[in-house]
Amino acid sequence: MTGRYSEHDIEHYDRPRRRTRPRTKDRPSYDDAVEARVVTVDRGRFTLLLGGAVVLAVKARPLGRKGVVVGDRVKVVGDTSGDEGALARIVEVTPRTTTLRRTADDDDPVERVIVSNAEQLVVVTALADPDPQPRLLDRALVAAYDAGMAPLLCLTKSDLADPETLLSTYRSLGVPWVVTQRGGDLGEVRAALTGRTSVLVGSSGVGKSTLVNALVPDADREVGVVNAVTGRGRHTSTSAFMLALPGGDGWIIDTPGIRSFGLGHVDPANILLAFSDVAAVAAECPRGCTHLADAPDCDLDVAVADGRLAASRVDSLRRLLTTLAS
């Protein structure tokens, strides 16, 4: 019986040589991809702005586990018409200029990217109902400096409490601030946001969504209330959402209310960036000084004793350093 192949037909059954194998790892060039901006993320679906169209998209398989967050500039292919039922594919995330991160806890090694490509971090805090949380405010400032973002304090509900009480602590930092009240004039706030991409962060109930609705009347962000027993606000925003300011001269990103701001991703040496008033004194400390309460010959203690520094500022810094060092 004659075999199926003769000695001259070896190419039909021999394993292909490496140089002849199909190049299955080749990736398309996506030369026809267009750039869009991610405005919100919802369970694996991404809402993009592409020119004047709102486009729904998914992440292409080649991106793997690479995260896509609000604020990202991405390259997309496929059906970018924005028509009902149309679905485009995100094939590339362009390099980010800034990345705002936080962790669940200070000892959590897993960092979460909140938004990208924002130039300004607006830390929204109520002057009353709920009461200000200076340590949370400090943590947000640290995160802003670590991300390379300019910070802005936005103090809401000034009709309920005097802003000077809080500003007396933070004025020495040189951080700009704006003060608002319900129904009040927002001219100062608009001026601070114009021409920039700003992300708003703060605890639930401080008035972020109320502020967003006033700045962007058609935003229709849900507004919550503060629990009279716990003094905490109810979460109303469930995901970050990017909105264009009226006139198209700037963007704001509303984020869900936070109750903690872990800084596990921050190098402790960078924390002093958020405490410029303390940093000037700390520069005179002995080499290797940890600036903690038990640090010998720490000039911070001398500065508190002679009135150059407020004890509350040094205590806030040391709490952060102690937490990250543990």
Buried (B, 14 or more C-beta within 10 A) or exposed (E): EEEEEEEEEEEEEEEEEEEEEEEEEEEEEBEEBBEBBBBBBEEEEBBBBBEEEEBBBBBBEEBEEEEBBBBBBBBBBBBBEBEEEBEBBBBBBEEBBBBBBBBEEBEBEEBBBBBBBBBBBBBBBBBBBBEBBBBBBBBBBBBBBBBEBBBBBBBBBBEEBEBEEBBEBBEBBEBEBBBBBEEBEBEBBBEBBEEBBBBBBBBBBBBBBBBBBBBBEEBEBEBBEBEEEEEBBBBBBEEBBBBBBEEEEBBBBBBBBBEEBBBBBBEBEEBBBBBEBBBBBBEEBEEEBBBBBEBEEBBBBBBBEEEEBBEEBBBBBBBBBBBBEE
